[in-house]
Amino acid sequence: MPLEKSEDTVPVALYIRTLEGDPDDSLPVQLTALQGYAKRNRLAVARVLFDIQGGRSQFDAMMAEATGENPPFRQILVHDKGRLCGREDELDELRARLEGHGVTVLSLADPEE
């Protein structure tokens, strides 16, 4: 259940994607971790998007919203950066593109990046 949006909350999108052979792959495991982080950090969940192995339709929809006028969220939370891109250079390009629209990415597994 999303937190009520107020001046001290940041609207976020939770992006969940399964990867074959990953022990932390379960959608419920990722969702629980991301929702817990959002709640502890007073982030308002604006979107929850799921993609299953190989499918990227929700990722594409999220990117269209994030790079459009007035994105409905200011941060994208992921379980780990591999959920977004497989290669580091692709992730760097993605982050730069999003930051140009005022949207950041946070990976729970790599919070310092």
C-alpha positions in Angstrom: 0.0 0.0 0.0 1.6 3.3 -1.1 2.4 5.9 1.5 0.4 9.1 1.3 2.3 11.7 -0.6 3.4 14.7 1.4 6.1 17.4 1.1 8.6 15.2 2.9 8.2 12.1 0.8 9.8 11.2 -2.5 7.6 9.4 -5.1 9.3 6.2 -6.4 8.8 3.4 -8.8 9.6 -0.1 -7.7 11.0 -2.2 -10.6 11.0 -5.9 -10.1 12.4 -8.3 -12.7 13.2 -12.0 -12.5 16.5 -13.4 -13.7 17.0 -17.0 -14.5 19.2 -18.9 -12.0 19.1 -16.1 -9.4 18.4 -17.3 -5.8 16.9 -13.9 -4.9 14.8 -14.0 -8.1 11.4 -14.4 -6.4 9.0 -11.5 -7.2 7.7 -11.6 -3.6 11.2 -11.4 -2.1 12.1 -8.4 -4.3 8.8 -6.7 -3.6 9.1 -7.1 0.1 12.6 -5.8 0.2 11.8 -2.8 -2.0 8.6 -1.9 -0.1 10.4 -2.2 3.2 13.1 0.2 2.1 10.5 2.6 0.8 8.6 2.6 4.1 11.7 2.9 6.3 12.9 5.9 4.2 9.5 7.6 3.9 9.3 7.2 0.1 5.9 7.2 -1.6 5.4 4.3 -3.9 3.9 5.7 -7.1 4.4 2.7 -9.3 5.2 -1.1 -9.0 6.3 -2.6 -12.2 7.1 -6.3 -12.9 8.9 -8.0 -15.8 9.4 -11.8 -16.0 12.6 -13.3 -17.6 13.4 -11.6 -20.8 10.2 -9.5 -21.0 10.8 -5.8 -20.8 7.4 -4.2 -21.5 7.1 -2.8 -18.0 10.7 -1.5 -18.1 9.8 0.3 -21.4 6.7 1.8 -19.9 8.6 3.0 -16.8 11.3 4.6 -19.0 8.7 6.4 -21.1 7.1 7.8 -17.9 10.5 8.7 -16.3 11.7 10.5 -19.4 8.4 12.2 -20.3 7.0 15.5 -19.0 6.4 15.6 -15.3 7.5 12.0 -14.3 5.2 10.5 -11.6 8.2 9.4 -9.7 11.6 10.9 -8.9 13.5 7.7 -8.1 13.5 4.1 -9.3 14.3 1.4 -6.7 15.6 -2.0 -7.8 16.8 -5.0 -5.9 20.1 -4.9 -7.8 21.4 -3.1 -10.8 21.3 -6.2 -12.9 17.5 -5.9 -13.0 17.9 -2.8 -15.2 20.9 -3.6 -17.4 23.3 -6.4 -17.9 26.4 -4.3 -18.6 27.9 -1.5 -16.6 28.2 0.9 -19.6 24.5 0.4 -20.4 23.7 1.2 -16.7 25.8 4.4 -16.9 23.9 5.5 -20.0 20.6 4.7 -18.5 21.4 6.7 -15.3 22.6 9.7 -17.3 19.4 9.6 -19.4 17.2 9.4 -16.3 19.1 12.1 -14.4 18.5 14.4 -17.3 14.9 14.2 -16.4 15.4 14.5 -12.6 15.0 10.7 -11.9 17.6 8.7 -10.0 18.2 5.0 -9.6 18.9 3.2 -6.3 19.9 -0.4 -6.1 19.4 -2.0 -2.7 22.3 -4.3 -3.3 24.6 -1.5 -4.4 23.3 1.6 -2.4 26.6 3.6 -2.8 26.5 3.6 -6.6 
